[in-house]
Amino acid sequence: MCLERLWSGTWSVVSSSTLCLSRRPGAEHGVAKHISYADKTVFLSDDAADLLVEYAALLGQERSADAVRLRAIGQDGNEVEVDFVLNPATNLASESTNSSVQPPSNKEAIAYLRAKIDAIRNPPEMESEDAPSHSDEDSL
C-alpha cells in the first residue's frame, strides 16, 4: 500500500501495491527502517530495527526464543504495536529508508533488547565445582 502525505500532515492511501512512504529529497539515511516479518512490513527507528535483527540472530545462534513488542508505523500509515516472536526459524529483513516520517519511540523495548543482547554476548562467569576456592589457595 503506498501512502502519500497530505498537506494537512495526515496520510492517504494512493495504491495497494506495497508500503511506499513519502521520501524527502536529500533526506539522510539512518532515521528509520522497514522491517519485513510474517508477510507484513512495518516502519521502525534505526535503533529498534538494528537491535531487533541483532537479537534475532543471537537467539538463533543460541537456539533460544523470545517475544518482543515494538511500536511501529503499519502498512496503513497508522501507529501499531507489533509482537515479534523470535526463534531460530525467524525470517526477518531490515531495509534502510530515507523517509521523513518519524517512527514511534521504543525506549523501553530498546533498553530491553540491549540488555538481552549484552547478556548473551557477555554471560556471567560460572565457577567450576572442581576449581579451588580462594580459601583453599590461602591454606596452601
Salt bridges, closest charged atoms under 4 A:
ASP47 OD2 - ARG114 NH2 3.86
ASP50 OD1 - LYS33 NZ 2.40
GLU54 OE2 - ARG121 NH2 2.87
GLU79 OE2 - ARG71 NH2 2.55
GLU81 OE1 - ARG69 NE 3.88
ASP83 OD1 - ARG69 NE 2.62
GLU95 OE1 - HIS34 ND1 3.60
